[in-house]
Amino acid sequence: MSDSDDDVPTLSAHTLAALQEFYSETRGGPDPSTSPSDQFTVGAVEEDWRMSQFWYSDETATQLAEEVVREAGEGGRIACVSAPSVYQKLKQNVVGGSDRVSAVVLEYDRRFAAYGDDFIFYDYNEPLSLPAGVAPQSFDVVLADPPYLSEECLSKVAQTIKHLSKGKVLLCTGAIMEKLAKELLDLKMCSFLPKHNRNLSNEFRCFVNYPSRLLSC
Ligand SMILES: C[S@@+](CC[C@H](N)C(=O)[O-])C[C@H]1O[C@@H](n2cnc3c(N)ncnc32)[C@H](O)[C@@H]1O
């Protein structure tokens, strides 16, 4: 064996291809050169309307993060399903108690893979196709914001929610989904009005299956 300078470590073609794929998929994700709190700012990943992305206002993301921290309790586990802004807000260290819960983000947009092990790739078209490490009924609170206002989409996302949830569910979607949300998950509509960074044409609401403060605020 020689220890000359010629022995430059090299990556196999397979590893190199996997790395290139990772970098191309996460391009446009949060800037890793910024401070941790900037990487988790709502909007650190730009909205892409082709994926039906409409981020909450900072205030709404904070209110929803406060709600899930309160409801998850000490050491609780939170799943943010197609709701990356709430995940980001939980990680920004600005919500009291957020350091005493754990959170993951289930997302179709691989730019969020920049968040490492907290990112779980999720396509609602395959509602139960989740990694083996994601145990059934292992999340104290499941918060979901499905990409489309359709029966087909909500029915599939409801399968995922039931699979993940220990009990508490917080769904954010159009008010027109009220009847279906009740049928599928026994959810009640809250008076709390979530806001987005851009105005949406549809009336938007939160729905819960537990006695939440959001029901009457
Ligand atoms: C209406 S937005 C909800 C975002 C939320 N308002 C927030 O600020 O975090 C819908 C989300 O669904 C995700 N999405 C798009 N296509 C999807 C798919 N096939 N399966 C699961 N999620 C998808 C989008 O990336 C987006 O984050």
The ligand as a Tripos MOL2 file, in Angstrom:
@<TRIPOS>MOLECULE
LIG
   27    29     1     0     0
SMALL
NO_CHARGES

@<TRIPOS>ATOM
      1 C1        -52.2280   23.6340    0.2580 C.3       1 LIG1
      2 S1        -50.4940   23.3380    0.5660 S.3       1 LIG1
      3 C2        -50.4350   23.2980    2.3050 C.3       1 LIG1
      4 C3        -49.2500   24.0550    2.8420 C.3       1 LIG1
      5 C4        -49.5400   24.7620    4.1610 C.3       1 LIG1
      6 N1        -50.5160   25.7940    3.9550 N.3       1 LIG1
      7 C5        -48.2740   25.3230    4.7480 C.2       1 LIG1
      8 O1        -48.1320   26.5650    4.7680 O.co2     1 LIG1
      9 O2        -47.4450   24.5370    5.2270 O.co2     1 LIG1
     10 C6        -50.4190   21.6590    0.0670 C.3       1 LIG1
     11 C7        -49.1250   20.9280    0.3500 C.3       1 LIG1
     12 O3        -49.2370   19.6390   -0.2950 O.3       1 LIG1
     13 C8        -48.0010   19.2980   -0.8720 C.3       1 LIG1
     14 N2        -48.2560   18.3550   -1.9880 N.ar      1 LIG1
     15 C9        -48.3180   18.6130   -3.3170 C.ar      1 LIG1
     16 N3        -48.5360   17.4830   -4.0010 N.ar      1 LIG1
     17 C10       -48.6290   16.4790   -3.0790 C.ar      1 LIG1
     18 C11       -48.8210   15.0600   -3.1710 C.ar      1 LIG1
     19 N4        -48.9730   14.4380   -4.3480 N.pl3     1 LIG1
     20 N5        -48.8530   14.3470   -2.0320 N.ar      1 LIG1
     21 C12       -48.6810   14.9570   -0.8230 C.ar      1 LIG1
     22 N6        -48.4810   16.2850   -0.6750 N.ar      1 LIG1
     23 C13       -48.4530   17.0390   -1.7920 C.ar      1 LIG1
     24 C14       -47.4100   20.6220   -1.3150 C.3       1 LIG1
     25 O4        -46.0090   20.5500   -1.4650 O.3       1 LIG1
     26 C15       -47.8660   21.5610   -0.1940 C.3       1 LIG1
     27 O5        -46.9140   21.6550    0.8310 O.3       1 LIG1
@<TRIPOS>BOND
     1     1     2 1
     2     2     3 1
     3     2    10 1
     4     3     4 1
     5     4     5 1
     6     5     6 1
     7     5     7 1
     8     7     8 2
     9     7     9 1
    10    10    11 1
    11    11    12 1
    12    11    26 1
    13    12    13 1
    14    13    14 1
    15    13    24 1
    16    14    15 ar
    17    14    23 ar
    18    15    16 ar
    19    16    17 ar
    20    17    18 ar
    21    17    23 ar
    22    18    19 1
    23    18    20 ar
    24    20    21 ar
    25    21    22 ar
    26    22    23 ar
    27    24    25 1
    28    24    26 1
    29    26    27 1
@<TRIPOS>SUBSTRUCTURE
     1 LIG1         1 GROUP 0 **** ****
